[in-house]
Amino acid sequence: MTTRTRTGDQALVREINLSIILNALRDRSPLSRASLASATGLNKTTVSSLVQQLIDGRFVSEVGVEKSDDIGRPGRLLELNPAAGCIIGAEIGVDFISVLVTDFAARVLWRQQERTARGSAQEAILSRMLALIDAAIKHTAGGGAEVLGLGLGVPGLVDVLSGTLLFGPNLGWRNVPLRAQLAAAFSFPVYVDNEANMATLGESYFGVARGARSVLYVSAGVGLGGGIVLDGRVLPGAGGFAGEVGHMTMEPDGRPCNCGNRGCWETLVSQKAVFRRVRTAITGGEESNLTAATGGDLTALTIPLVATAARNGDAVARAALHETAVWLGIGLANLINALNPEIIVFGGILSLASDCLLPVVAAVIRERALRWPAAATQVLVAAYGADACVMGGIATVYYQILSQPFRTEQSHARPSPSLGYTLGTRVGSEALVALP
């Protein structure tokens, strides 16, 4: 009995093959058509047809001629076209809003960050975010570029399918329909996720964890968040809330946490914990250069100020960062034993003091983690630092486009990679059958 292939099946396979081509160019460009055929396992005729469609759609451009000693016509080299459009990444932090714009080659074209007062009204924060996104759109319009999408990261538990911030303990927000509000204001696709998940994606897609199969991202700032990549996928958990490592209980009778628990890891490893240790030492009579650096106003402490003081030998700053590093190392040792990650990426504002923290963290991991998983783990500083989340927003949109470049009806509710979609397409002998 002969089974007929439906038109829909052919369209799906073609879409997947287009994605294979785009991901190959993202990973290894520039490549010729012949090199693409070799790299993907697709036949040359199919590659030529797909490439022409991508060139016509402005997703791919020819950039030169392949150098070769072979007799015959040299191949034209291809890469992703930076002018295909712009992507916006955004983050709402506890005390800031950040917006960044890249071209289709993920090169930063424009960025803006504004400090916000903690405890500011939700409406005021959202209004400023919309204003910054409007400014980003005007910048892209000035260059004649189309906005391909927006990825927004926020601190807290997010229902990714609806784009709703269910609970942001450090913002004090509950049940905020962020994607619905953004979709009402803008016509391009919008994706919303937890900021640490997005930062994990950004570092896995563009940063220090690119190509790694098992990644743990830990972001330490006002709060402490995390994200996990396993086999090229951001691990979502049963409800999409995996990675909330900051709320592991470390001290059963410890300090209250904004989540409602006590003794969370976040209460011991965050900028608030660092500042508390500094203030306690100074008010207890210890001398520190930080008193003069803040003009005597210890509420003006910042992580860069503390890190600089520590590098200059300030005993109070060094002790505060040392204690923070010990607790950071203890938590990471537990996570190494549980997850056996290939790479741990350390990001967030505390990563600005990584040179002070990580030597202590490494010593604690050697002492407390099992030797075998610890030996397999590298601890690296996030390539994008404070921009890790907004670059994750870029990666979220980028992923969707590279997966479905010619989807005609953009759906704001499509799943992001954090729902378990593969970050990149691995092609081998099992490559899909090529269809014209």
RAGI-V260847 format. One record per residue. SS is DSSP state (h for helix, s for strand, l for the rest). Layout:
BEGIN
[[SS] [SS]]
END
This chain:
BEGIN
[[l] [l] [l] [l] [l] [l] [h] [h] [h] [h] [h] [h] [h] [h] [h] [h] [h] [h] [h] [h] [h] [h] [h] [h] [h] [h] [h] [h] [l] [l] [s] [s] [h] [h] [h] [h] [h] [h] [h] [h] [l] [l] [l] [h] [h] [h] [h] [h] [h] [h] [h] [h] [h] [h] [h] [h] [l] [l] [l] [s] [s] [s] [s] [s] [s] [l] [l] [l] [l] [l] [l] [l] [l] [l] [l] [s] [s] [s] [s] [s] [l] [h] [h] [h] [l] [s] [s] [s] [s] [s] [s] [s] [l] [l] [l] [s] [s] [s] [s] [s] [s] [s] [l] [l] [l] [l] [l] [s] [s] [s] [s] [s] [s] [s] [s] [l] [l] [l] [l] [l] [l] [h] [h] [h] [h] [h] [h] [h] [h] [h] [h] [h] [h] [h] [h] [h] [h] [h] [h] [h] [h] [h] [l] [l] [l] [l] [s] [s] [s] [s] [s] [s] [s] [s] [l] [l] [s] [s] [s] [l] [l] [l] [l] [s] [s] [s] [s] [s] [l] [l] [l] [l] [s] [s] [s] [s] [l] [h] [h] [h] [h] [h] [h] [h] [h] [l] [l] [l] [l] [s] [s] [s] [s] [s] [h] [h] [h] [h] [h] [h] [h] [h] [h] [h] [h] [l] [l] [l] [l] [l] [l] [l] [l] [s] [s] [s] [s] [s] [s] [s] [l] [l] [l] [s] [s] [s] [s] [s] [s] [s] [l] [l] [s] [s] [l] [l] [l] [l] [l] [l] [l] [l] [l] [l] [h] [h] [h] [l] [s] [l] [l] [l] [l] [l] [l] [s] [l] [l] [l] [l] [l] [s] [l] [s] [h] [h] [h] [l] [l] [l] [h] [h] [h] [h] [h] [h] [h] [h] [h] [h] [h] [h] [h] [l] [l] [l] [l] [l] [h] [h] [h] [h] [h] [l] [l] [l] [l] [h] [h] [h] [l] [l] [h] [h] [h] [h] [h] [h] [h] [h] [h] [l] [l] [l] [h] [h] [h] [h] [h] [h] [h] [h] [h] [h] [h] [h] [h] [h] [h] [h] [h] [h] [h] [h] [h] [h] [h] [h] [h] [l] [l] [l] [s] [s] [s] [s] [s] [l] [h] [h] [h] [h] [h] [h] [h] [h] [h] [h] [h] [h] [h] [h] [h] [h] [h] [h] [h] [h] [l] [l] [h] [h] [h] [h] [h] [l] [l] [s] [s] [s] [s] [l] [l] [l] [h] [h] [h] [h] [h] [h] [h] [h] [h] [h] [h] [h] [h] [h] [h] [h] [h] [h] [h] [l] [l] [l] [l] [l] [l] [l] [l] [l] [l] [l] [l] [l] [h] [h] [h] [l] [l] [l] [l] [l] [l] [l] [l] [l] [l] [l] [l] [l] [l] [l] [l] [l]]
END
